[in-house]
Amino acid sequence: MLQSIFSDVRAGLPYFKVVQLIGPKGTGKTTSTHLLLRYLSSASPGSVAHVYLNLRALSEPSPWVIYSQLITRVGGRPSRNLSAGELFEKFVSLLQRDANRTYVVTVDEAEQLTGYRSIHGGQIVYNLTRLPEFGVENVSGVIFISREEDWASHLAPEERSSLGALIVRYPAYTRDQLVDILLFRSGEAFVPGALSGAIIEYLAEVTEAVFESDLRRALDVLLLAGQIADSEKAGKVSIEHLNKAIAQSLRERYLFSHSVDQLGTAEKVVLLAVLLASRQLNQSFVAMRDVYKQVALVCENYGMKSLSQREQEEALQRLADEGYIQFRGPLKIYVTAFPSTMDPSMLAERLLGARRQRA
């Protein structure tokens, strides 16, 4: 769709437009802009330039810093003696001076410009969306990227109205889409036979359920799983390798921060049961029946008072509220915080402060 919106550039008749790319993390928004510029440049190399700026990568998204970075990206040198307004004027001048080149400006993580940083904090959005009014004729468009659907609602009215209605939405990847993409990407990175389709399908399911369909996270996990398999001199990536990679990627710090001490006894027993069931089944999710079974074993083995089904369900809900687990439908509980390398007895001692009773 972006290629269609910017088709005027390929036709040699660029006109100014403002486009918003909105969607959750890992859905390809930023990649789309880089692919767009590759496409636009292919017809006439060197005639199109991409001015890309990620606001989260800056020391602070202040007007002075932002305009300084924009100047640098078009080949200029910002001066500390200039105000933010003067830096913007210099940016405009540099664009006008390079009239034979067409520019596309991309501002990533645009929600950083909202709130107190809006109109009274430097007029970033206001100024960039009005470049033609400042005499700039060679900018084909300004692209704002945000993860937040309502990011523009936090702008001042003057800025919000300048954004227009060109919005490209990037929905979260579905399981099947993740499978297709992971199969393609893994085919480029792994030798034939090193990765089975079942592994990819399992990773896609975990990515959709636990990582909010974040493709970047899935690719990182896959890379880590491959490295783990290599370190063990294994010929292929196994479910165990993948689970180790998932475990390292997830929020293990929960178990070793002060927050675990804020849990009640029932929550600690149920959390231990979920972790043990996950390890026993060698997968990142467990069914309710597996949890009930493990809770009974934990209570028996560590001399704990048995928990009723209602107590277990209430404990599970609190664990979900605290971020230790996630529910996916009525049947599956995904673990979002578990240390894959800790011995079960050490894990029990950490959570319950108890050692297993001798038989």
C-alpha positions as CSV (number, residue, x, y, z in Angstrom):
1,M,0.0,0.0,0.0
2,L,2.9,2.4,0.7
3,Q,4.2,1.9,-2.8
4,S,0.8,3.0,-4.1
5,I,0.7,6.0,-1.9
6,F,4.2,7.1,-3.0
7,S,3.8,6.1,-6.7
8,D,4.1,9.8,-7.6
9,V,7.8,9.6,-6.8
10,R,8.4,6.9,-9.4
11,A,6.4,8.8,-11.9
12,G,8.6,11.8,-11.4
13,L,5.8,14.0,-10.1
14,P,6.2,14.0,-6.3
15,Y,3.7,15.8,-4.2
16,F,3.6,16.3,-0.4
17,K,1.6,14.0,1.8
18,V,1.4,13.0,5.5
19,V,1.1,9.2,6.3
20,Q,0.6,7.4,9.6
21,L,1.7,3.8,10.1
22,I,0.0,2.4,13.2
23,G,0.3,-1.1,14.7
24,P,1.8,-3.2,17.5
25,K,5.5,-3.8,17.8
26,G,7.1,-6.3,15.5
27,T,4.6,-6.0,12.6
28,G,6.9,-4.5,10.0
29,K,6.1,-0.8,10.2
30,T,9.7,0.4,10.2
31,T,10.8,-2.2,7.7
32,S,8.1,-1.1,5.3
33,T,9.5,2.4,5.1
34,H,13.0,1.1,4.3
35,L,11.6,-1.3,1.7
36,L,9.6,1.6,0.3
37,L,12.7,3.7,-0.2
38,R,14.6,0.8,-1.8
39,Y,11.7,0.5,-4.2
40,L,11.6,4.2,-5.0
41,S,15.3,4.4,-5.4
42,S,15.5,1.5,-7.8
43,A,14.2,3.5,-10.7
44,S,16.7,6.2,-10.3
45,P,19.5,5.5,-7.8
46,G,20.6,8.5,-5.8
47,S,17.5,10.6,-6.7
48,V,15.5,9.7,-3.6
49,A,16.7,10.0,0.0
50,H,15.2,8.7,3.3
51,V,15.5,10.9,6.3
52,Y,14.7,8.4,9.1
53,L,14.6,9.4,12.8
54,N,13.7,7.1,15.7
55,L,12.8,9.3,18.7
56,R,13.5,6.6,21.3
57,A,17.1,6.4,20.1
58,L,17.7,10.1,21.0
59,S,19.0,11.3,24.4
60,E,15.7,13.2,24.7
61,P,13.1,14.1,22.0
62,S,13.4,17.8,22.5
63,P,12.9,20.2,19.6
64,W,16.6,21.2,19.6
65,V,17.8,17.5,19.5
66,I,15.2,16.5,16.9
67,Y,16.0,19.4,14.5
68,S,19.7,18.8,15.0
69,Q,19.4,15.2,14.0
70,L,17.3,16.0,11.0
71,I,20.0,18.5,9.9
72,T,22.7,15.8,10.3
73,R,20.7,13.3,8.2
74,V,20.5,15.7,5.2
75,G,24.2,16.3,5.4
76,G,24.3,19.5,7.4
77,R,26.0,20.4,10.7
78,P,23.9,21.8,13.5
79,S,25.3,24.7,15.6
80,R,24.9,24.9,19.3
81,N,24.6,28.7,18.9
82,L,21.2,28.3,17.2
83,S,17.8,28.0,18.8
84,A,15.4,25.2,18.0
85,G,13.5,27.5,15.7
86,E,16.6,28.5,13.9
87,L,17.7,24.9,13.5
88,F,14.4,24.1,11.8
89,E,14.9,27.0,9.4
90,K,18.4,25.6,8.6
91,F,16.8,22.2,7.9
92,V,14.4,23.8,5.5
93,S,17.2,25.6,3.8
94,L,19.2,22.4,3.3
95,L,16.2,20.7,1.8
96,Q,15.7,23.6,-0.6
97,R,19.3,23.6,-1.6
98,D,19.2,20.0,-2.7
99,A,16.3,20.5,-5.1
100,N,17.3,17.7,-7.5
101,R,16.7,15.1,-4.8
102,T,13.3,13.9,-3.5
103,Y,13.1,13.3,0.2
104,V,10.8,11.1,2.4
105,V,11.0,12.0,6.1
106,T,10.1,9.3,8.6
107,V,9.6,9.9,12.3
108,D,9.5,6.6,14.3
109,E,8.0,6.3,17.8
110,A,5.9,9.4,17.1
111,E,4.0,9.1,20.3
112,Q,7.1,10.7,21.9
113,L,5.9,14.0,20.5
114,T,2.5,14.0,22.3
115,G,1.4,15.5,25.6
116,Y,3.5,18.3,26.9
117,R,5.8,17.9,23.9
118,S,3.0,18.8,21.5
119,I,2.4,22.3,20.1
120,H,3.8,24.2,23.1
121,G,6.9,22.0,23.1
122,G,8.5,22.8,19.8
123,Q,5.8,22.4,17.1
124,I,7.6,19.3,15.6
125,V,4.5,17.8,14.0
126,Y,3.1,21.2,13.1
127,N,6.3,22.2,11.3
128,L,7.0,19.0,9.5
129,T,3.5,18.6,8.2
130,R,3.7,22.2,6.7
131,L,7.0,21.9,4.9
132,P,5.5,23.1,1.6
133,E,4.3,26.3,3.3
134,F,7.9,27.0,4.1
135,G,8.9,26.7,0.4
136,V,10.0,23.1,0.4
137,E,9.0,21.4,-2.8
138,N,11.1,18.3,-2.9
139,V,9.7,16.3,0.1
140,S,7.3,13.7,-1.2
141,G,5.9,13.0,2.3
142,V,6.3,12.8,6.0
143,I,5.6,9.4,7.7
144,F,4.8,9.1,11.4
145,I,5.1,5.6,12.9
146,S,3.4,4.7,16.2
147,R,2.5,1.6,18.2
148,E,-0.4,3.5,19.7
149,E,-3.7,3.6,17.9
150,D,-4.7,6.9,19.5
151,W,-1.4,8.6,19.6
152,A,-2.7,11.6,17.6
153,S,-5.4,12.3,20.1
154,H,-2.8,13.5,22.5
155,L,-1.5,16.1,20.1
156,A,-2.7,19.7,20.2
157,P,-5.7,20.3,17.9
158,E,-3.6,22.3,15.4
159,E,-1.2,19.4,15.0
160,R,-3.8,16.7,15.0
161,S,-5.7,18.4,12.1
162,S,-2.5,18.6,10.1
163,L,-2.0,14.8,10.0
164,G,-4.8,14.2,7.6
165,A,-6.5,10.9,7.0
166,L,-3.9,8.7,5.3
167,I,-3.4,5.9,7.8
168,V,-1.9,2.5,7.1
169,R,-2.7,0.0,9.9
170,Y,-0.5,-3.0,10.7
171,P,-2.6,-5.7,12.5
172,A,-0.8,-8.2,14.7
173,Y,0.4,-11.3,12.8
174,T,-1.8,-14.4,13.0
175,R,-0.4,-17.8,13.8
176,D,-0.5,-18.9,10.2
177,Q,1.2,-15.7,9.0
178,L,3.9,-16.2,11.6
179,V,4.4,-19.8,10.5
180,D,4.8,-18.6,6.9
181,I,7.3,-15.9,7.7
182,L,9.3,-18.0,10.1
183,L,9.6,-20.8,7.6
184,F,10.8,-18.4,5.0
185,R,13.3,-16.6,7.3
186,S,14.6,-19.8,8.9
187,G,15.1,-21.3,5.4
188,E,17.6,-18.5,4.8
189,A,19.4,-19.0,8.1
190,F,19.4,-22.7,8.9
191,V,20.9,-25.6,6.9
192,P,18.3,-28.0,5.5
193,G,17.0,-30.5,8.1
194,A,18.1,-28.4,11.1
195,L,14.6,-27.1,11.8
196,S,11.4,-29.0,11.6
197,G,8.0,-27.6,10.7
198,A,6.7,-28.7,14.1
199,I,9.3,-26.4,15.8
200,I,8.2,-23.5,13.7
201,E,4.5,-24.1,14.4
202,Y,5.2,-24.3,18.2
203,L,7.2,-21.1,18.1
204,A,4.5,-19.3,16.1
205,E,1.9,-20.4,18.7
206,V,4.0,-19.2,21.6
207,T,4.8,-15.9,19.8
208,E,1.1,-15.2,19.2
209,A,0.1,-16.1,22.8
210,V,3.0,-14.8,24.8
211,F,5.0,-12.3,22.7
212,E,1.9,-10.5,21.3
213,S,2.8,-11.7,17.7
214,D,6.1,-9.7,17.8
215,L,8.0,-11.2,14.9
216,R,11.3,-9.6,16.0
217,R,11.0,-11.4,19.3
218,A,10.3,-14.7,17.5
219,L,13.3,-14.3,15.3
220,D,15.5,-13.5,18.3
221,V,14.2,-16.6,20.0
222,L,14.9,-18.7,16.9
223,L,18.4,-17.4,16.7
224,L,19.0,-18.1,20.3
225,A,17.6,-21.7,20.0
226,G,20.0,-22.3,17.1
227,Q,22.9,-21.0,19.1
228,I,22.0,-23.3,22.0
229,A,21.8,-26.3,19.6
230,D,25.2,-25.4,18.2
231,S,26.7,-25.1,21.7
232,E,25.5,-28.6,22.4
233,K,26.8,-29.8,19.0
234,A,23.3,-31.0,18.1
235,G,22.4,-31.7,14.5
236,K,19.0,-30.0,14.7
237,V,17.0,-27.6,16.9
238,S,14.8,-29.5,19.3
239,I,11.8,-28.5,21.3
240,E,14.1,-28.5,24.4
241,H,16.4,-26.0,22.7
242,L,13.5,-23.8,21.8
243,N,12.1,-23.9,25.3
244,K,15.4,-22.9,26.7
245,A,15.5,-20.0,24.3
246,I,12.0,-19.0,25.2
247,A,12.8,-19.2,28.9
248,Q,15.8,-16.9,28.5
249,S,13.8,-14.4,26.5
250,L,11.0,-14.2,29.0
251,R,10.9,-12.2,32.2
252,E,12.9,-14.5,34.5
253,R,13.7,-11.5,36.7
254,Y,10.2,-11.7,38.2
255,L,11.2,-14.8,40.2
256,F,14.3,-13.2,41.7
257,S,12.9,-9.7,42.4
258,H,11.2,-8.5,45.5
259,S,7.8,-9.0,43.8
260,V,7.8,-12.7,44.4
261,D,7.9,-12.1,48.1
262,Q,4.6,-10.1,47.8
263,L,2.8,-13.3,46.6
264,G,0.7,-15.3,49.1
265,T,1.4,-18.9,49.9
266,A,-1.3,-20.1,47.6
267,E,0.1,-18.1,44.7
268,K,3.6,-19.5,45.3
269,V,2.4,-23.1,45.5
270,V,0.4,-22.7,42.3
271,L,3.3,-20.9,40.5
272,L,5.6,-23.7,41.5
273,A,3.1,-26.2,40.2
274,V,2.8,-24.3,36.8
275,L,6.6,-24.2,36.5
276,L,7.1,-27.8,37.3
277,A,4.3,-28.9,35.0
278,S,5.8,-26.8,32.2
279,R,9.2,-28.4,32.7
280,Q,7.8,-31.9,33.0
281,L,5.9,-31.5,29.8
282,N,8.8,-29.7,28.1
283,Q,6.6,-26.9,26.7
284,S,5.8,-23.3,27.5
285,F,2.1,-23.9,28.2
286,V,0.2,-26.2,30.5
287,A,-3.5,-27.2,30.9
288,M,-5.5,-26.6,34.0
289,R,-5.6,-30.3,34.8
290,D,-1.8,-30.4,34.8
291,V,-1.7,-27.5,37.3
292,Y,-4.3,-29.2,39.6
293,K,-2.2,-32.4,39.5
294,Q,1.0,-30.6,40.3
295,V,-0.5,-28.5,43.1
296,A,-1.6,-31.8,44.8
297,L,2.0,-33.2,44.4
298,V,3.6,-30.0,45.7
299,C,1.4,-29.8,48.8
300,E,2.1,-33.5,49.5
301,N,5.8,-33.4,48.9
302,Y,6.4,-30.2,50.9
303,G,4.0,-30.8,53.7
304,M,1.7,-27.9,52.6
305,K,-2.0,-27.6,53.3
306,S,-4.0,-28.7,50.3
307,L,-5.7,-26.0,48.2
308,S,-9.3,-26.1,47.0
309,Q,-10.0,-25.7,43.3
310,R,-11.4,-22.2,44.0
311,E,-8.2,-21.2,45.9
312,Q,-6.1,-22.5,42.9
313,E,-8.2,-20.5,40.4
314,E,-7.9,-17.3,42.5
315,A,-4.2,-17.8,42.7
316,L,-3.9,-18.3,39.0
317,Q,-5.8,-15.1,38.4
318,R,-3.5,-13.1,40.6
319,L,-0.4,-14.6,38.9
320,A,-1.9,-13.5,35.6
321,D,-2.5,-10.0,37.0
322,E,1.1,-9.9,38.1
323,G,2.5,-11.0,34.8
324,Y,3.8,-14.5,35.7
325,I,1.4,-16.3,33.5
326,Q,-1.0,-15.6,30.6
327,F,-4.3,-17.3,29.9
328,R,-5.0,-18.3,26.3
329,G,-8.5,-19.4,26.0
330,P,-10.1,-21.7,28.6
331,L,-7.5,-24.5,28.3
332,K,-4.0,-23.2,28.1
333,I,-1.8,-21.3,30.6
334,Y,1.4,-19.8,29.2
335,V,4.3,-19.3,31.4
336,T,5.8,-15.9,31.1
337,A,8.4,-16.1,33.8
338,F,10.4,-19.2,34.4
339,P,14.1,-20.1,34.9
340,S,14.9,-23.1,32.7
341,T,18.1,-24.0,34.4
342,M,17.2,-23.9,38.1
343,D,16.9,-27.3,39.8
344,P,13.3,-28.0,40.9
345,S,14.3,-28.4,44.6
346,M,16.1,-25.0,44.5
347,L,13.1,-23.4,42.8
348,A,10.8,-24.8,45.5
349,E,13.1,-23.5,48.2
350,R,13.2,-20.1,46.6
351,L,9.4,-19.9,46.3
352,L,8.3,-21.7,49.4
353,G,11.3,-21.6,51.7
354,A,10.9,-25.3,52.1
355,R,12.7,-28.5,51.3
356,R,11.0,-31.7,50.1
357,Q,10.0,-34.0,52.8
358,R,11.7,-37.4,52.8
359,A,9.5,-40.3,51.9
